[in-house]
Structures are given as C-alpha cells and as structure tokens.
Amino acid sequence: MKYSSEEIMQYIREEDVKFIRLAFCDIYGNQKNISIMPGELNRIFECGINFNASAIEGFGSEIFSDLFLHPDTSTLSVLPWRPEHGRVVRMFCDITYPNGKPFVCDTRHILKQAIAAAKERNLSFSFGAEMEFYLFKTDDSGNPTKEPYDNAGYMDIAPEDKGENVRREICLTLEQMGIRPESSQHKHGPGQNEISFRYSDPLTAADDAITFRAVVRTIAARYGLYADFSPKPLKDGPGCGMHINVSAHNGGSENYMTYMIAGILDKISEMTLFLNPTQQSYERLGSNKAPGYISWSSQNRSQLIRIPAAEGEYKRIELRSPDSMTNPYLAYALIIYSAIYGIDNQLPLAAPADINLYEADPKELAAYKRLPYNMDQAAKAARTSTFISEHLPEPLITAYCSR
C-alpha cells in the first residue's frame, strides 16, 4: 500500500518506533541498510540521505562516491524480531545520484524499468519463488560449520525433521511482515529446507525474496544455527535452487505462455550469469535434479522450464535453473525482458522434451543445447549478448563478468 510521508510520520509517532532501517541492495542482491532516528525522517523524505557508494561492491570508485537513498513508503514493514517497545521498521529505498537521477546500477530501478516496458505492451507479470536453504550447526564461537542440523529426507516430519519449528517461526514472521508463504517442507539434503511464496507483482516479489533471506538468517541465528543459501553447500548433496514461477497476462491472448517460454529459452544462456552468479552455481547445474539443458515440458522436473499441473490463476511456468544467490531484481527483470522478446516476435516454441534428461541416452541429449557449464562460459555469453547490453548497464555487466 502506498502511504504518504505524513502517514508514515504519524505511524512512527503512534507506534513507538525508535529506529528506521533504510534498506537497499548491492548489485549482487546483498541487502545493506542505514539506520536513522525518527527525527531525521522528515528531512530524508525531502532530500534523501547520502552514503559512500565506493564502499559497496559494484557501485563505483572513490572519485564519484556519493549516492542518495530515498525511502519507498509502500515498503514500510515492522521487524517483528525487534522489541515491541522502541520498535524498528524498514523501508526499501530508491538510489539516485546527487542530481536526483536514478543510479544506473540500482537493480531495483532496473526491475521497475522492465515492468514499465511490459506495461507499454499491456503486459503484466506475476512471480512466485521457491527458495531452498540449508541449516547448519554453529561452533562454540557461533561460526558456521558444515554439520547439518538434521539428517532428514524429502518431506520427512519431526522428530527426524528438526527444521520444522524453525520453518514455522520463519513463516509466522513473514506473515507478520505482510508476506504470504504458500508452503514449507524439508528437502532431499540433510538439513535442507524450502519455503515457497504465493505469487505477487514483480517488484513486491523481489522485495519479498530479499526480505525472506534476511528473516531466515535472523530466525536461524536465534536457534543457534546458520542458514546457508549458497548453490552447493555440500559437495555430495543437492544444491539450493530458487525456482521462479512466472505468469503473464496480456489482454486474453491464448498464445502468451508459449511465446513467453520461447523467449526465455532463446535468451537463457545469455542470462545465466545473472541467474547463477557464483563459481559454486555451476557445481549445482546438471546434477541432483538441477537442469543442465535448454528444454521444456509439462510437469517434467528434469527440464529447465516445466509447466506445473494447475488451472486458472495458478497456471504458470516454472524456471528451474536460478539458484538462491541470484539477485531477484535482476532475475525478474531479465525474465520479463526475455518474455517480452518472445511475445513481440511471436517466437515459435520447440517441441516439449518429454523424457527424463537425467537418465537419457547421450544420443538423445545431443539434440539439446546445454546451459553454460562454468562461470567463464556464462560470462562470455553475457558479454557478447546484444540482449544483455540493451537491458543492463555496462558497469554492472563488467562487474559480473569480472568476478
């Protein structure tokens, strides 16, 4: 809900708010924040608050280091784990240069531009994420270990599933913050968990994904645990994916889904660096039910894109290659742009791959293109892509390609 600055100020006075966290993300989706006292908020609504951008990875050098944060009042949320008296609230921020122009590497703004491009075509998108993470024990000093919190398996229950109470508290905390978890469960790996979200508009969905990671880490720490979102925390265990569910609406066209899938498949190799942004990401792809080939099918979980069995408002596609370290603002923006590309050009969709790609004969696999199998290959595909250069700023592309 969009609140006025006056309504925010009134809320802060009436609800005993003592600290306001002004949150933003670096180009890799790592949340940062500045905490201010209520007395500073009116000035910041008018002018913003500056910070040293040169200290944020990917934001630039010391030569032009001042950037400004401007709170988005629609993102006001209480942090439920902080005290009831002397409350703490959080707002996500837009980032600008001193002259007020949007900062070119503000990935939240990049997503806003993608949403605007879709709106020009009478297109609207909805996103929902399924995010996986591991819970590891910590040592006596509170440092993370590689010892899983439990040894339960897929959809096991307590007492084998020790993460049940942790997931419960995470879901209840998210509800208090206005975020709607859809389901939670134990996954295949020891100590591995998943929580899925109900769909929402792209910007809200991306904000919620960033909030989710913060909530999970906070609640895990309260249990003396470490929440690990990295793509391959255990060498021989399943990786952590961020399956992204997408639906598009464009005035009732019957073909929007096929064009959308065709567009994503066409651009997926060029996007992979941003969906799978770490060296470890490529240890996950192609193994333990993570996709390795560019293909699609209905319901088939060995594919890059599958169409889950659902009807009406729940009909969607599921993109299975991204991992939990992706920056959701970038991921959702690129998915929107690739879907628009497919719709604008009415791309034909290849036949579905109705086979199990994990068990297929090499001769069958030869018919399908592979996803980039290492970070160098993914960076090369991004660097040489006209599609990527059209939609992402050069400094951001260079930063990702140079990691």
C-alpha positions in Angstrom: 0.0 0.0 0.0 1.3 3.4 -0.9 1.5 5.6 2.2 2.2 9.4 2.2 5.2 10.6 4.1 2.8 12.3 6.6 1.1 8.9 7.2 4.5 7.3 7.8 5.4 10.0 10.3 2.1 9.6 12.1 2.6 5.8 12.3 6.1 6.2 13.7 4.8 8.6 16.5 1.8 6.4 17.4 3.5 3.0 17.3 6.6 4.0 19.4 9.1 3.5 16.5 12.6 4.4 17.5 14.7 3.2 14.6 14.1 3.2 10.8 16.2 1.0 8.6 16.6 2.3 5.1 17.4 -0.8 3.1 18.9 -1.3 -0.4 20.9 -4.0 -2.2 24.2 -4.1 -3.9 24.3 -5.3 -7.5 24.5 -9.0 -6.3 21.4 -8.7 -4.2 23.1 -8.5 -0.8 20.9 -6.3 1.5 22.5 -3.2 3.1 21.0 -0.6 5.3 21.4 2.6 7.2 19.5 3.1 10.5 18.2 6.5 11.4 16.2 8.0 14.3 12.6 9.3 13.7 13.7 12.9 14.0 15.7 12.6 10.7 12.9 11.1 8.6 11.2 14.2 7.5 14.4 15.6 6.1 15.2 12.3 4.4 11.7 12.3 2.7 12.5 15.7 1.3 16.2 15.3 0.4 17.3 11.6 0.8 20.3 10.5 2.7 23.7 10.2 1.2 26.1 7.3 1.6 29.6 6.3 0.5 28.9 4.2 -2.6 32.6 3.4 -3.2 32.4 1.0 -0.1 29.6 -1.0 -1.8 30.8 -3.7 -4.2 29.9 -2.9 -7.8 28.8 0.7 -7.0 31.8 2.6 -8.2 35.0 4.3 -7.2 36.0 6.9 -4.7 36.0 9.6 -7.4 32.2 9.9 -7.6 31.3 8.2 -4.4 28.2 10.0 -3.1 24.8 8.4 -3.8 21.4 9.1 -2.1 18.7 6.8 -0.6 15.1 7.8 -1.0 12.6 5.6 1.0 9.8 3.9 -0.8 6.9 4.4 1.6 4.9 1.4 0.1 7.5 -1.0 1.6 7.1 0.0 5.3 7.3 -3.1 7.5 7.9 -3.7 11.2 10.7 -6.1 12.0 8.9 -8.5 14.3 12.0 -9.9 16.0 12.9 -6.4 17.4 11.4 -5.2 20.7 7.7 -4.2 20.9 8.7 -1.0 22.7 11.1 1.1 20.7 10.1 -0.7 17.5 12.2 -1.0 14.4 10.7 -0.6 10.9 12.2 -1.0 7.5 11.7 0.6 4.1 13.4 -0.3 0.8 14.9 2.7 -1.0 15.5 4.0 -4.4 19.1 5.1 -5.2 19.9 8.3 -7.0 22.9 10.4 -8.0 23.2 13.8 -6.2 21.3 15.4 -9.1 18.3 13.2 -8.5 18.6 10.9 -11.5 18.3 7.1 -10.8 21.6 5.4 -10.1 22.4 3.3 -13.2 23.3 0.2 -11.1 20.3 0.3 -8.8 18.9 -3.2 -9.7 15.5 -2.3 -8.1 15.2 0.5 -10.6 16.2 -1.9 -13.4 13.3 -4.1 -12.5 11.0 -1.0 -12.4 12.1 -0.2 -16.0 11.3 -3.8 -17.1 7.8 -3.5 -15.5 7.3 -0.3 -17.4 8.3 -1.9 -20.7 5.8 -4.6 -20.1 3.1 -2.1 -19.2 3.6 -0.3 -22.5 2.6 -3.6 -24.2 -0.4 -4.1 -21.9 1.5 -6.9 -20.3 1.5 -7.7 -16.5 3.6 -10.3 -14.8 3.3 -12.3 -11.6 6.2 -14.0 -9.8 6.4 -16.5 -7.0 9.7 -18.1 -5.7 10.5 -21.4 -4.2 13.7 -20.8 -2.2 15.9 -23.5 -0.8 18.5 -23.3 2.0 20.5 -25.4 4.4 20.5 -25.2 8.2 23.9 -25.9 9.7 25.1 -26.1 13.3 27.5 -23.5 14.6 30.5 -24.0 16.8 31.1 -22.7 20.3 32.1 -19.3 18.9 28.9 -19.0 16.8 30.8 -19.7 13.5 29.0 -21.9 10.9 30.1 -25.5 10.4 29.2 -27.9 7.7 27.3 -30.2 10.1 23.7 -30.3 9.0 21.0 -29.6 11.6 19.4 -32.9 10.9 19.6 -36.0 8.6 16.0 -36.0 7.4 15.0 -36.5 3.8 12.3 -35.3 1.4 9.1 -34.2 3.2 10.0 -36.0 6.4 8.4 -35.0 9.6 9.6 -34.5 13.2 11.4 -35.8 15.0 13.7 -36.6 12.0 12.9 -33.2 10.6 14.4 -30.8 13.2 13.9 -27.8 11.0 10.1 -27.9 11.4 9.9 -25.4 14.2 12.5 -23.1 12.5 10.4 -23.0 9.3 7.2 -22.5 11.4 8.7 -19.4 13.0 10.0 -18.1 9.7 6.6 -18.4 8.1 4.8 -16.7 11.0 7.4 -13.9 11.0 6.9 -13.4 7.2 3.1 -13.3 7.8 3.6 -10.5 10.4 5.5 -8.6 7.7 2.7 -8.9 5.1 4.5 -11.7 3.1 2.4 -14.8 2.2 4.3 -18.1 2.4 2.4 -20.8 0.5 4.2 -23.9 1.8 7.2 -25.2 3.6 8.9 -28.6 3.8 12.1 -30.5 4.3 14.0 -31.1 1.1 16.2 -34.0 -0.1 19.5 -33.0 1.6 20.4 -33.3 5.3 19.4 -30.0 6.9 17.9 -28.7 3.6 14.6 -26.8 3.7 12.3 -25.0 1.3 9.7 -22.3 1.6 7.5 -21.2 -1.3 5.6 -17.9 -1.8 2.3 -17.1 -3.3 2.6 -15.1 -6.5 2.6 -11.3 -6.5 3.7 -8.4 -8.8 7.4 -8.4 -9.8 8.6 -5.6 -7.5 6.8 -6.9 -4.4 8.0 -10.4 -5.2 11.6 -9.3 -5.5 11.4 -7.2 -2.3 9.9 -10.3 -0.5 12.7 -12.5 -1.7 15.3 -10.1 -0.2 13.3 -9.9 3.0 13.0 -13.7 3.1 16.7 -14.2 3.1 17.1 -11.7 6.0 14.3 -13.3 8.0 15.7 -16.9 7.5 19.2 -15.9 8.6 17.8 -14.0 11.6 15.5 -16.8 12.8 18.2 -19.4 12.2 20.6 -17.4 14.4 18.1 -17.4 17.2 18.2 -21.2 17.2 22.0 -21.1 17.2 22.1 -22.2 13.5 23.5 -20.8 10.3 21.3 -20.5 7.2 23.2 -21.2 4.0 21.7 -20.2 0.6 24.8 -21.0 -1.4 24.2 -23.1 -4.5 26.2 -26.2 -3.4 26.8 -26.1 0.4 27.6 -29.9 0.5 29.8 -31.3 -2.3 27.8 -34.6 -2.5 24.4 -33.1 -1.6 21.6 -31.4 -3.5 22.2 -27.8 -4.3 20.0 -24.8 -3.3 17.8 -23.6 -6.1 15.4 -20.7 -6.4 12.7 -22.0 -8.7 10.9 -19.0 -10.2 7.2 -19.3 -11.1 6.0 -16.8 -13.7 2.7 -16.0 -15.3 1.9 -13.2 -17.8 -1.3 -11.5 -18.8 -1.8 -9.5 -21.9 -5.5 -8.9 -22.6 -6.5 -12.5 -23.1 -4.2 -13.8 -25.8 -4.2 -17.5 -25.9 -0.5 -17.7 -27.0 1.2 -15.6 -24.4 2.6 -18.6 -22.5 4.1 -20.3 -25.5 5.8 -17.1 -26.7 7.0 -16.4 -23.2 8.6 -19.8 -22.8 10.2 -19.5 -26.3 11.6 -16.1 -25.4 13.1 -17.3 -22.1 14.6 -20.4 -23.8 16.1 -18.2 -26.5 17.9 -15.9 -24.1 18.6 -18.2 -21.2 22.3 -18.8 -22.0 22.9 -15.0 -22.1 21.0 -14.6 -18.8 22.6 -17.4 -16.9 25.5 -15.4 -15.4 22.9 -13.3 -13.6 20.7 -16.2 -12.5 23.7 -18.3 -11.4 26.2 -15.7 -10.2 28.9 -17.7 -8.4 31.5 -20.3 -9.2 29.6 -22.7 -7.0 26.5 -22.2 -9.1 27.9 -24.4 -11.8 28.6 -27.2 -9.5 24.8 -27.4 -9.0 23.6 -27.2 -12.6 23.2 -30.5 -14.3 23.2 -32.7 -11.1 20.8 -33.7 -8.3 17.7 -32.6 -10.2 19.1 -29.2 -11.3 18.7 -28.6 -15.0 21.7 -28.8 -17.4 20.0 -28.5 -20.8 17.8 -25.9 -22.5 14.4 -27.6 -22.7 10.8 -27.5 -21.5 7.9 -29.8 -20.8 4.7 -30.1 -18.8 5.2 -31.3 -15.2 8.6 -32.9 -16.0 11.1 -31.9 -13.3 14.1 -32.8 -15.3 13.6 -29.8 -17.6 14.8 -26.2 -17.5 11.2 -25.0 -17.8 8.2 -27.0 -16.7 4.5 -26.2 -16.7 3.1 -27.4 -13.4 -0.3 -29.1 -13.3 -2.5 -26.1 -12.4 -5.6 -24.3 -13.7 -6.9 -20.7 -13.8 -5.0 -18.1 -11.8 -2.4 -20.7 -10.8 -1.4 -21.6 -14.3 2.3 -20.6 -14.7 5.7 -21.7 -15.9 8.5 -22.7 -13.5 12.1 -21.8 -14.4 14.3 -24.2 -12.5 17.9 -23.0 -13.2 18.3 -20.0 -10.9 19.9 -20.5 -7.5 19.3 -18.9 -4.2 22.2 -16.5 -4.6 20.7 -14.6 -7.6 19.7 -11.0 -7.2 15.9 -11.3 -7.7 15.6 -7.8 -9.1 17.9 -8.7 -11.9 16.5 -12.1 -12.4 12.9 -10.9 -12.6 13.9 -8.0 -14.9 15.7 -10.3 -17.4 12.9 -12.9 -17.3 10.4 -10.1 -18.2 12.6 -8.8 -21.0 13.1 -12.2 -22.5 9.4 -13.0 -22.2 8.6 -9.6 -24.0 11.1 -10.6 -26.7 9.3 -13.9 -27.3 5.9 -12.2 -27.3 6.9 -9.3 -29.5 8.5 -11.6 -32.1 5.9 -14.4 -31.7 8.7 -16.9 -31.4 7.8 -20.5 -32.2 8.2 -22.9 -29.3 10.2 -26.1 -29.8 8.6 -29.4 -29.1 8.5 -30.4 -25.5 11.2 -32.8 -24.2 9.0 -35.5 -22.7 11.9 -37.6 -21.5 13.9 -37.8 -18.3 17.0 -35.9 -19.1 18.9 -37.2 -16.0 18.6 -40.8 -17.4 18.5 -40.1 -21.2 20.9 -41.7 -23.6 23.8 -39.4 -24.8 22.3 -39.6 -28.4 19.1 -38.2 -27.1 20.9 -35.5 -25.1 22.8 -34.4 -28.2 19.6 -32.9 -29.6 19.5 -30.3 -26.8 21.7 -27.3 -26.1 23.5 -27.1 -22.8 23.3 -24.3 -20.3 26.7 -22.7 -19.7 28.6 -25.2 -17.6 31.1 -22.9 -15.9 31.2 -19.2 -15.0 33.7 -18.3 -17.8 31.3 -19.6 -20.4 28.4 -17.8 -18.8 30.3 -14.6 -18.6 31.3 -14.9 -22.3 27.6 -15.4 -23.3 26.6 -12.3 -21.3 29.5 -10.2 -22.5 28.7 -10.9 -26.2 25.0 -10.6 -25.8 23.1 -7.7 -27.5 20.1 -8.6 -25.4 22.0 -8.1 -22.2 23.7 -4.9 -23.3 20.3 -3.4 -24.3 18.8 -4.0 -20.8 21.6 -3.8 -18.3 24.2 -1.0 -17.7 27.7 -1.6 -18.8 29.3 -1.1 -15.3 27.0 -3.9 -13.9 27.8 -6.3 -16.8 31.5 -5.6 -16.3 31.3 -6.3 -12.6 29.5 -9.6 -13.1 31.9 -10.7 -15.8 34.9 -9.8 -13.8 34.1 -11.8 -10.6 
